[in-house]
Amino acid sequence: ARIKDIWIMQSKLEKMHPKKVDDLLQNPRFRMAYDFLLLRSQSINPELEDVAKFWTKAQQ
């Protein structure tokens, strides 16, 4: 179920919806989904670099 949850969160992270940021940051699976997003942006999906930067800043 964890892997499925992480994949489902990918689309939510990619949308970068301002009203959902806090909810996603509080999600217990956020860190795993964020780490996976970073891996994707650095390897197979370089177009996700801006999304990864957004979520990196959102955590600060």
mmJSON file of the N, C-alpha and C atoms, coordinates in Angstrom:
{"data_MODEL":{"atom_site":{
"group_PDB":["ATOM","ATOM","ATOM","ATOM","ATOM","ATOM","ATOM","ATOM","ATOM","ATOM","ATOM","ATOM","ATOM","ATOM","ATOM","ATOM","ATOM","ATOM","ATOM","ATOM","ATOM","ATOM","ATOM","ATOM","ATOM","ATOM","ATOM","ATOM","ATOM","ATOM","ATOM","ATOM","ATOM","ATOM","ATOM","ATOM","ATOM","ATOM","ATOM","ATOM","ATOM","ATOM","ATOM","ATOM","ATOM","ATOM","ATOM","ATOM","ATOM","ATOM","ATOM","ATOM","ATOM","ATOM","ATOM","ATOM","ATOM","ATOM","ATOM","ATOM","ATOM","ATOM","ATOM","ATOM","ATOM","ATOM","ATOM","ATOM","ATOM","ATOM","ATOM","ATOM","ATOM","ATOM","ATOM","ATOM","ATOM","ATOM","ATOM","ATOM","ATOM","ATOM","ATOM","ATOM","ATOM","ATOM","ATOM","ATOM","ATOM","ATOM","ATOM","ATOM","ATOM","ATOM","ATOM","ATOM","ATOM","ATOM","ATOM","ATOM","ATOM","ATOM","ATOM","ATOM","ATOM","ATOM","ATOM","ATOM","ATOM","ATOM","ATOM","ATOM","ATOM","ATOM","ATOM","ATOM","ATOM","ATOM","ATOM","ATOM","ATOM","ATOM","ATOM","ATOM","ATOM","ATOM","ATOM","ATOM","ATOM","ATOM","ATOM","ATOM","ATOM","ATOM","ATOM","ATOM","ATOM","ATOM","ATOM","ATOM","ATOM","ATOM","ATOM","ATOM","ATOM","ATOM","ATOM","ATOM","ATOM","ATOM","ATOM","ATOM","ATOM","ATOM","ATOM","ATOM","ATOM","ATOM","ATOM","ATOM","ATOM","ATOM","ATOM","ATOM","ATOM","ATOM","ATOM","ATOM","ATOM","ATOM","ATOM","ATOM","ATOM","ATOM","ATOM","ATOM","ATOM","ATOM","ATOM","ATOM"],
"id":[1,2,3,4,5,6,7,8,9,10,11,12,13,14,15,16,17,18,19,20,21,22,23,24,25,26,27,28,29,30,31,32,33,34,35,36,37,38,39,40,41,42,43,44,45,46,47,48,49,50,51,52,53,54,55,56,57,58,59,60,61,62,63,64,65,66,67,68,69,70,71,72,73,74,75,76,77,78,79,80,81,82,83,84,85,86,87,88,89,90,91,92,93,94,95,96,97,98,99,100,101,102,103,104,105,106,107,108,109,110,111,112,113,114,115,116,117,118,119,120,121,122,123,124,125,126,127,128,129,130,131,132,133,134,135,136,137,138,139,140,141,142,143,144,145,146,147,148,149,150,151,152,153,154,155,156,157,158,159,160,161,162,163,164,165,166,167,168,169,170,171,172,173,174,175,176,177,178,179,180],
"type_symbol":["N","C","C","N","C","C","N","C","C","N","C","C","N","C","C","N","C","C","N","C","C","N","C","C","N","C","C","N","C","C","N","C","C","N","C","C","N","C","C","N","C","C","N","C","C","N","C","C","N","C","C","N","C","C","N","C","C","N","C","C","N","C","C","N","C","C","N","C","C","N","C","C","N","C","C","N","C","C","N","C","C","N","C","C","N","C","C","N","C","C","N","C","C","N","C","C","N","C","C","N","C","C","N","C","C","N","C","C","N","C","C","N","C","C","N","C","C","N","C","C","N","C","C","N","C","C","N","C","C","N","C","C","N","C","C","N","C","C","N","C","C","N","C","C","N","C","C","N","C","C","N","C","C","N","C","C","N","C","C","N","C","C","N","C","C","N","C","C","N","C","C","N","C","C","N","C","C","N","C","C"],
"label_atom_id":["N","CA","C","N","CA","C","N","CA","C","N","CA","C","N","CA","C","N","CA","C","N","CA","C","N","CA","C","N","CA","C","N","CA","C","N","CA","C","N","CA","C","N","CA","C","N","CA","C","N","CA","C","N","CA","C","N","CA","C","N","CA","C","N","CA","C","N","CA","C","N","CA","C","N","CA","C","N","CA","C","N","CA","C","N","CA","C","N","CA","C","N","CA","C","N","CA","C","N","CA","C","N","CA","C","N","CA","C","N","CA","C","N","CA","C","N","CA","C","N","CA","C","N","CA","C","N","CA","C","N","CA","C","N","CA","C","N","CA","C","N","CA","C","N","CA","C","N","CA","C","N","CA","C","N","CA","C","N","CA","C","N","CA","C","N","CA","C","N","CA","C","N","CA","C","N","CA","C","N","CA","C","N","CA","C","N","CA","C","N","CA","C","N","CA","C","N","CA","C","N","CA","C","N","CA","C","N","CA","C"],
"label_alt_id":[null,null,null,null,null,null,null,null,null,null,null,null,null,null,null,null,null,null,null,null,null,null,null,null,null,null,null,null,null,null,null,null,null,null,null,null,null,null,null,null,null,null,null,null,null,null,null,null,null,null,null,null,null,null,null,null,null,null,null,null,null,null,null,null,null,null,null,null,null,null,null,null,null,null,null,null,null,null,null,null,null,null,null,null,null,null,null,null,null,null,null,null,null,null,null,null,null,null,null,null,null,null,null,null,null,null,null,null,null,null,null,null,null,null,null,null,null,null,null,null,null,null,null,null,null,null,null,null,null,null,null,null,null,null,null,null,null,null,null,null,null,null,null,null,null,null,null,null,null,null,null,null,null,null,null,null,null,null,null,null,null,null,null,null,null,null,null,null,null,null,null,null,null,null,null,null,null,null,null,null],
"label_comp_id":["ALA","ALA","ALA","ARG","ARG","ARG","ILE","ILE","ILE","LYS","LYS","LYS","ASP","ASP","ASP","ILE","ILE","ILE","TRP","TRP","TRP","ILE","ILE","ILE","MET","MET","MET","GLN","GLN","GLN","SER","SER","SER","LYS","LYS","LYS","LEU","LEU","LEU","GLU","GLU","GLU","LYS","LYS","LYS","MET","MET","MET","HIS","HIS","HIS","PRO","PRO","PRO","LYS","LYS","LYS","LYS","LYS","LYS","VAL","VAL","VAL","ASP","ASP","ASP","ASP","ASP","ASP","LEU","LEU","LEU","LEU","LEU","LEU","GLN","GLN","GLN","ASN","ASN","ASN","PRO","PRO","PRO","ARG","ARG","ARG","PHE","PHE","PHE","ARG","ARG","ARG","MET","MET","MET","ALA","ALA","ALA","TYR","TYR","TYR","ASP","ASP","ASP","PHE","PHE","PHE","LEU","LEU","LEU","LEU","LEU","LEU","LEU","LEU","LEU","ARG","ARG","ARG","SER","SER","SER","GLN","GLN","GLN","SER","SER","SER","ILE","ILE","ILE","ASN","ASN","ASN","PRO","PRO","PRO","GLU","GLU","GLU","LEU","LEU","LEU","GLU","GLU","GLU","ASP","ASP","ASP","VAL","VAL","VAL","ALA","ALA","ALA","LYS","LYS","LYS","PHE","PHE","PHE","TRP","TRP","TRP","THR","THR","THR","LYS","LYS","LYS","ALA","ALA","ALA","GLN","GLN","GLN","GLN","GLN","GLN"],
"label_asym_id":["A","A","A","A","A","A","A","A","A","A","A","A","A","A","A","A","A","A","A","A","A","A","A","A","A","A","A","A","A","A","A","A","A","A","A","A","A","A","A","A","A","A","A","A","A","A","A","A","A","A","A","A","A","A","A","A","A","A","A","A","A","A","A","A","A","A","A","A","A","A","A","A","A","A","A","A","A","A","A","A","A","A","A","A","A","A","A","A","A","A","A","A","A","A","A","A","A","A","A","A","A","A","A","A","A","A","A","A","A","A","A","A","A","A","A","A","A","A","A","A","A","A","A","A","A","A","A","A","A","A","A","A","A","A","A","A","A","A","A","A","A","A","A","A","A","A","A","A","A","A","A","A","A","A","A","A","A","A","A","A","A","A","A","A","A","A","A","A","A","A","A","A","A","A","A","A","A","A","A","A"],
"label_entity_id":["1","1","1","1","1","1","1","1","1","1","1","1","1","1","1","1","1","1","1","1","1","1","1","1","1","1","1","1","1","1","1","1","1","1","1","1","1","1","1","1","1","1","1","1","1","1","1","1","1","1","1","1","1","1","1","1","1","1","1","1","1","1","1","1","1","1","1","1","1","1","1","1","1","1","1","1","1","1","1","1","1","1","1","1","1","1","1","1","1","1","1","1","1","1","1","1","1","1","1","1","1","1","1","1","1","1","1","1","1","1","1","1","1","1","1","1","1","1","1","1","1","1","1","1","1","1","1","1","1","1","1","1","1","1","1","1","1","1","1","1","1","1","1","1","1","1","1","1","1","1","1","1","1","1","1","1","1","1","1","1","1","1","1","1","1","1","1","1","1","1","1","1","1","1","1","1","1","1","1","1"],
"label_seq_id":[1,1,1,2,2,2,3,3,3,4,4,4,5,5,5,6,6,6,7,7,7,8,8,8,9,9,9,10,10,10,11,11,11,12,12,12,13,13,13,14,14,14,15,15,15,16,16,16,17,17,17,18,18,18,19,19,19,20,20,20,21,21,21,22,22,22,23,23,23,24,24,24,25,25,25,26,26,26,27,27,27,28,28,28,29,29,29,30,30,30,31,31,31,32,32,32,33,33,33,34,34,34,35,35,35,36,36,36,37,37,37,38,38,38,39,39,39,40,40,40,41,41,41,42,42,42,43,43,43,44,44,44,45,45,45,46,46,46,47,47,47,48,48,48,49,49,49,50,50,50,51,51,51,52,52,52,53,53,53,54,54,54,55,55,55,56,56,56,57,57,57,58,58,58,59,59,59,60,60,60],
"pdbx_PDB_ins_code":[null,null,null,null,null,null,null,null,null,null,null,null,null,null,null,null,null,null,null,null,null,null,null,null,null,null,null,null,null,null,null,null,null,null,null,null,null,null,null,null,null,null,null,null,null,null,null,null,null,null,null,null,null,null,null,null,null,null,null,null,null,null,null,null,null,null,null,null,null,null,null,null,null,null,null,null,null,null,null,null,null,null,null,null,null,null,null,null,null,null,null,null,null,null,null,null,null,null,null,null,null,null,null,null,null,null,null,null,null,null,null,null,null,null,null,null,null,null,null,null,null,null,null,null,null,null,null,null,null,null,null,null,null,null,null,null,null,null,null,null,null,null,null,null,null,null,null,null,null,null,null,null,null,null,null,null,null,null,null,null,null,null,null,null,null,null,null,null,null,null,null,null,null,null,null,null,null,null,null,null],
"Cartn_x":[0.822,0.0,0.863,2.04,2.899,3.299,3.703,4.137,2.985,1.806,0.63,0.362,0.449,0.232,1.244,2.489,3.543,3.27,2.845,2.519,1.312,0.307,-0.876,-0.48,0.419,0.856,1.666,2.285,3.084,2.245,1.047,0.203,-0.215,-0.44,-0.8,0.373,1.565,2.752,2.996,2.778,3.01,2.054,0.864,-0.114,0.255,0.993,1.45,0.306,-0.825,-2.008,-1.766,-1.767,-1.436,-2.277,-3.552,-4.428,-4.162,-3.454,-3.207,-1.803,-0.97,0.422,0.519,-0.171,-0.079,-0.579,-1.673,-2.2,-1.185,-0.563,0.414,1.654,2.094,3.266,3.008,1.762,1.407,1.161,1.064,0.808,1.994,1.739,2.835,3.699,3.15,3.898,4.561,4.442,4.987,6.469,7.247,8.703,9.095,8.442,8.745,8.361,7.203,6.749,7.658,8.079,8.991,10.336,10.884,12.16,12.048,10.933,10.721,10.605,9.924,9.82,11.212,12.068,13.437,14.188,14.062,14.719,14.236,12.935,12.373,12.884,12.963,13.387,14.864,15.649,17.086,17.46,16.502,16.843,15.958,14.771,13.955,13.02,12.757,11.837,12.437,13.442,14.057,13.084,11.96,10.967,10.301,10.518,9.953,10.853,11.93,12.874,12.208,11.347,10.658,9.712,9.072,8.175,8.993,10.122,10.988,11.471,11.832,12.276,11.141,9.925,8.763,8.597,8.65,8.432,9.61,10.794,11.95,11.767,11.343,11.109,9.928,8.901,7.705,8.027,9.072,9.445,10.285,10.754,11.642,10.877],
"Cartn_y":[-1.2,0.0,1.26,1.192,2.372,2.842,1.906,2.284,2.926,2.348,2.915,4.331,4.523,5.854,6.866,6.441,7.336,7.739,6.788,7.116,8.046,7.822,8.693,10.108,10.211,11.532,12.271,11.549,12.209,13.209,12.812,13.734,14.935,14.702,15.813,16.771,16.229,17.074,17.863,17.229,17.89,19.059,19.005,20.085,21.342,21.209,22.332,23.275,22.736,23.519,24.212,25.562,26.307,25.935,25.642,25.33,23.935,23.102,21.727,21.527,22.557,22.419,21.927,22.589,22.201,20.778,20.419,19.061,18.025,18.286,17.334,17.264,18.403,18.407,17.623,17.583,16.858,15.367,14.978,13.578,12.72,11.614,10.763,10.188,10.116,9.573,10.675,11.925,13.029,12.853,12.552,12.495,11.437,10.29,9.25,9.717,10.348,10.835,11.948,12.829,13.921,13.363,12.422,11.817,11.146,10.481,9.834,10.883,11.982,13.083,13.622,13.791,14.253,13.277,11.998,10.989,11.066,11.199,11.301,12.54,13.669,14.926,14.897,14.113,14.043,12.946,12.11,11.002,10.966,10.438,10.181,11.315,12.266,13.361,14.715,15.192,16.475,17.649,17.499,18.577,18.793,17.893,18.028,18.84,19.39,20.131,21.299,22.053,23.18,22.707,21.573,21.005,20.61,19.977,19.57,20.789,21.848,23.077,23.681,23.666,24.189,23.472,22.137,21.369,21.463,21.666,21.883,23.184,24.239,25.532,25.463,24.707,24.611,24.013,23.231,22.59,23.488,24.593,25.466,26.392],
"Cartn_z":[0.0,0.0,0.0,0.599,0.641,-0.749,-1.584,-2.934,-3.692,-3.57,-4.229,-3.712,-2.4,-1.808,-2.333,-2.447,-2.94,-4.38,-5.203,-6.597,-6.677,-5.861,-5.854,-5.439,-4.476,-4.017,-5.08,-6.0,-7.031,-7.822,-8.207,-8.98,-8.131,-6.843,-5.955,-5.79,-5.67,-5.543,-6.825,-7.956,-9.242,-9.472,-8.895,-9.09,-8.309,-7.218,-6.391,-6.012,-5.648,-5.285,-3.944,-3.925,-2.693,-1.474,-1.679,-0.546,0.024,-0.72,-0.274,0.294,0.232,0.661,2.105,3.021,4.434,4.673,4.008,4.165,3.7,2.559,2.042,2.926,3.434,4.314,5.601,6.045,7.271,7.031,5.78,5.453,5.901,6.593,7.061,5.925,4.743,3.602,2.765,3.206,2.414,2.126,3.16,2.978,1.95,1.984,0.993,-0.404,-0.513,-1.819,-2.325,-1.436,-1.798,-2.274,-1.532,-1.928,-3.293,-3.532,-4.827,-5.935,-5.647,-6.612,-6.961,-5.95,-6.2,-7.099,-6.81,-7.65,-9.09,-9.245,-10.596,-11.313,-10.592,-11.227,-11.607,-10.894,-11.155,-12.138,-12.5,-13.386,-14.626,-14.498,-15.688,-16.088,-15.184,-15.483,-15.113,-15.855,-15.496,-15.532,-16.215,-16.254,-14.894,-13.962,-12.616,-11.681,-12.199,-11.363,-10.637,-11.325,-10.686,-9.585,-9.806,-8.792,-7.562,-7.794,-6.682,-5.897,-6.594,-5.923,-5.09,-5.639,-4.919,-3.58,-3.602,-2.379,-1.423,-1.959,-1.091,-0.315,-1.005,-0.346,0.617,0.263,1.111,2.479,2.559,3.824,4.725,4.21,4.996,5.906],
"occupancy":[1.0,1.0,1.0,1.0,1.0,1.0,1.0,1.0,1.0,1.0,1.0,1.0,1.0,1.0,1.0,1.0,1.0,1.0,1.0,1.0,1.0,1.0,1.0,1.0,1.0,1.0,1.0,1.0,1.0,1.0,1.0,1.0,1.0,1.0,1.0,1.0,1.0,1.0,1.0,1.0,1.0,1.0,1.0,1.0,1.0,1.0,1.0,1.0,1.0,1.0,1.0,1.0,1.0,1.0,1.0,1.0,1.0,1.0,1.0,1.0,1.0,1.0,1.0,1.0,1.0,1.0,1.0,1.0,1.0,1.0,1.0,1.0,1.0,1.0,1.0,1.0,1.0,1.0,1.0,1.0,1.0,1.0,1.0,1.0,1.0,1.0,1.0,1.0,1.0,1.0,1.0,1.0,1.0,1.0,1.0,1.0,1.0,1.0,1.0,1.0,1.0,1.0,1.0,1.0,1.0,1.0,1.0,1.0,1.0,1.0,1.0,1.0,1.0,1.0,1.0,1.0,1.0,1.0,1.0,1.0,1.0,1.0,1.0,1.0,1.0,1.0,1.0,1.0,1.0,1.0,1.0,1.0,1.0,1.0,1.0,1.0,1.0,1.0,1.0,1.0,1.0,1.0,1.0,1.0,1.0,1.0,1.0,1.0,1.0,1.0,1.0,1.0,1.0,1.0,1.0,1.0,1.0,1.0,1.0,1.0,1.0,1.0,1.0,1.0,1.0,1.0,1.0,1.0,1.0,1.0,1.0,1.0,1.0,1.0,1.0,1.0,1.0,1.0,1.0,1.0],
"B_iso_or_equiv":[0.0,0.0,0.0,0.0,0.0,0.0,0.0,0.0,0.0,0.0,0.0,0.0,0.0,0.0,0.0,0.0,0.0,0.0,0.0,0.0,0.0,0.0,0.0,0.0,0.0,0.0,0.0,0.0,0.0,0.0,0.0,0.0,0.0,0.0,0.0,0.0,0.0,0.0,0.0,0.0,0.0,0.0,0.0,0.0,0.0,0.0,0.0,0.0,0.0,0.0,0.0,0.0,0.0,0.0,0.0,0.0,0.0,0.0,0.0,0.0,0.0,0.0,0.0,0.0,0.0,0.0,0.0,0.0,0.0,0.0,0.0,0.0,0.0,0.0,0.0,0.0,0.0,0.0,0.0,0.0,0.0,0.0,0.0,0.0,0.0,0.0,0.0,0.0,0.0,0.0,0.0,0.0,0.0,0.0,0.0,0.0,0.0,0.0,0.0,0.0,0.0,0.0,0.0,0.0,0.0,0.0,0.0,0.0,0.0,0.0,0.0,0.0,0.0,0.0,0.0,0.0,0.0,0.0,0.0,0.0,0.0,0.0,0.0,0.0,0.0,0.0,0.0,0.0,0.0,0.0,0.0,0.0,0.0,0.0,0.0,0.0,0.0,0.0,0.0,0.0,0.0,0.0,0.0,0.0,0.0,0.0,0.0,0.0,0.0,0.0,0.0,0.0,0.0,0.0,0.0,0.0,0.0,0.0,0.0,0.0,0.0,0.0,0.0,0.0,0.0,0.0,0.0,0.0,0.0,0.0,0.0,0.0,0.0,0.0,0.0,0.0,0.0,0.0,0.0,0.0],
"pdbx_formal_charge":[null,null,null,null,null,null,null,null,null,null,null,null,null,null,null,null,null,null,null,null,null,null,null,null,null,null,null,null,null,null,null,null,null,null,null,null,null,null,null,null,null,null,null,null,null,null,null,null,null,null,null,null,null,null,null,null,null,null,null,null,null,null,null,null,null,null,null,null,null,null,null,null,null,null,null,null,null,null,null,null,null,null,null,null,null,null,null,null,null,null,null,null,null,null,null,null,null,null,null,null,null,null,null,null,null,null,null,null,null,null,null,null,null,null,null,null,null,null,null,null,null,null,null,null,null,null,null,null,null,null,null,null,null,null,null,null,null,null,null,null,null,null,null,null,null,null,null,null,null,null,null,null,null,null,null,null,null,null,null,null,null,null,null,null,null,null,null,null,null,null,null,null,null,null,null,null,null,null,null,null],
"auth_seq_id":[1,1,1,2,2,2,3,3,3,4,4,4,5,5,5,6,6,6,7,7,7,8,8,8,9,9,9,10,10,10,11,11,11,12,12,12,13,13,13,14,14,14,15,15,15,16,16,16,17,17,17,18,18,18,19,19,19,20,20,20,21,21,21,22,22,22,23,23,23,24,24,24,25,25,25,26,26,26,27,27,27,28,28,28,29,29,29,30,30,30,31,31,31,32,32,32,33,33,33,34,34,34,35,35,35,36,36,36,37,37,37,38,38,38,39,39,39,40,40,40,41,41,41,42,42,42,43,43,43,44,44,44,45,45,45,46,46,46,47,47,47,48,48,48,49,49,49,50,50,50,51,51,51,52,52,52,53,53,53,54,54,54,55,55,55,56,56,56,57,57,57,58,58,58,59,59,59,60,60,60],
"auth_comp_id":["ALA","ALA","ALA","ARG","ARG","ARG","ILE","ILE","ILE","LYS","LYS","LYS","ASP","ASP","ASP","ILE","ILE","ILE","TRP","TRP","TRP","ILE","ILE","ILE","MET","MET","MET","GLN","GLN","GLN","SER","SER","SER","LYS","LYS","LYS","LEU","LEU","LEU","GLU","GLU","GLU","LYS","LYS","LYS","MET","MET","MET","HIS","HIS","HIS","PRO","PRO","PRO","LYS","LYS","LYS","LYS","LYS","LYS","VAL","VAL","VAL","ASP","ASP","ASP","ASP","ASP","ASP","LEU","LEU","LEU","LEU","LEU","LEU","GLN","GLN","GLN","ASN","ASN","ASN","PRO","PRO","PRO","ARG","ARG","ARG","PHE","PHE","PHE","ARG","ARG","ARG","MET","MET","MET","ALA","ALA","ALA","TYR","TYR","TYR","ASP","ASP","ASP","PHE","PHE","PHE","LEU","LEU","LEU","LEU","LEU","LEU","LEU","LEU","LEU","ARG","ARG","ARG","SER","SER","SER","GLN","GLN","GLN","SER","SER","SER","ILE","ILE","ILE","ASN","ASN","ASN","PRO","PRO","PRO","GLU","GLU","GLU","LEU","LEU","LEU","GLU","GLU","GLU","ASP","ASP","ASP","VAL","VAL","VAL","ALA","ALA","ALA","LYS","LYS","LYS","PHE","PHE","PHE","TRP","TRP","TRP","THR","THR","THR","LYS","LYS","LYS","ALA","ALA","ALA","GLN","GLN","GLN","GLN","GLN","GLN"],
"auth_asym_id":["A","A","A","A","A","A","A","A","A","A","A","A","A","A","A","A","A","A","A","A","A","A","A","A","A","A","A","A","A","A","A","A","A","A","A","A","A","A","A","A","A","A","A","A","A","A","A","A","A","A","A","A","A","A","A","A","A","A","A","A","A","A","A","A","A","A","A","A","A","A","A","A","A","A","A","A","A","A","A","A","A","A","A","A","A","A","A","A","A","A","A","A","A","A","A","A","A","A","A","A","A","A","A","A","A","A","A","A","A","A","A","A","A","A","A","A","A","A","A","A","A","A","A","A","A","A","A","A","A","A","A","A","A","A","A","A","A","A","A","A","A","A","A","A","A","A","A","A","A","A","A","A","A","A","A","A","A","A","A","A","A","A","A","A","A","A","A","A","A","A","A","A","A","A","A","A","A","A","A","A"],
"auth_atom_id":["N","CA","C","N","CA","C","N","CA","C","N","CA","C","N","CA","C","N","CA","C","N","CA","C","N","CA","C","N","CA","C","N","CA","C","N","CA","C","N","CA","C","N","CA","C","N","CA","C","N","CA","C","N","CA","C","N","CA","C","N","CA","C","N","CA","C","N","CA","C","N","CA","C","N","CA","C","N","CA","C","N","CA","C","N","CA","C","N","CA","C","N","CA","C","N","CA","C","N","CA","C","N","CA","C","N","CA","C","N","CA","C","N","CA","C","N","CA","C","N","CA","C","N","CA","C","N","CA","C","N","CA","C","N","CA","C","N","CA","C","N","CA","C","N","CA","C","N","CA","C","N","CA","C","N","CA","C","N","CA","C","N","CA","C","N","CA","C","N","CA","C","N","CA","C","N","CA","C","N","CA","C","N","CA","C","N","CA","C","N","CA","C","N","CA","C","N","CA","C","N","CA","C","N","CA","C","N","CA","C"],
"pdbx_PDB_model_num":[1,1,1,1,1,1,1,1,1,1,1,1,1,1,1,1,1,1,1,1,1,1,1,1,1,1,1,1,1,1,1,1,1,1,1,1,1,1,1,1,1,1,1,1,1,1,1,1,1,1,1,1,1,1,1,1,1,1,1,1,1,1,1,1,1,1,1,1,1,1,1,1,1,1,1,1,1,1,1,1,1,1,1,1,1,1,1,1,1,1,1,1,1,1,1,1,1,1,1,1,1,1,1,1,1,1,1,1,1,1,1,1,1,1,1,1,1,1,1,1,1,1,1,1,1,1,1,1,1,1,1,1,1,1,1,1,1,1,1,1,1,1,1,1,1,1,1,1,1,1,1,1,1,1,1,1,1,1,1,1,1,1,1,1,1,1,1,1,1,1,1,1,1,1,1,1,1,1,1,1]
}}}
